[in-house]
Amino acid sequence: MKEYELTVLIHPDLEADLDTPLTKVRDIVTGAGGTITREDNWGKKKLAYPINRNEFGIYVYMDVELPADAPLKISNTLNITDEVLRYLLVKVDPKARAALAEQAKKAAEKASEETNEEA
């Protein structure tokens, strides 16, 4: 199973009952044989340009693990799902993720050193 990042843009009118479209997206991922390792709701944000005459959208980010044939199944299903305005499914680059983790670790160490020097 390979790691992917799935970002889904949900219709803004569904903000009051967000569980229903999220459950639908979760079912699509698990139905294709994948597992969701992390989910993060980024909330309602203004779009850079209107999509289907909508100025806003609800962003939801997920880290998923999928078998080889699942990305195509998920893409085909999300394309025809009414609740989803847009989606982005990309494969995670493990080297880039490790580099970001190393960079964050160095930044945290530097901040810690600066705090200790001031005290």
Secondary structure, 3 states (H helix, E strand, C coil): CEEEEEEEEECHHHCCCCHHHHHHHHHHHHHCCCEEEEEEEEEEEEEEEEECCEEEEEEEEEEEEECCCHHHHHHHHHHCCCCEEEEEEEECCHHHHHHHHHHHHHHHHHHHHHHHHHC
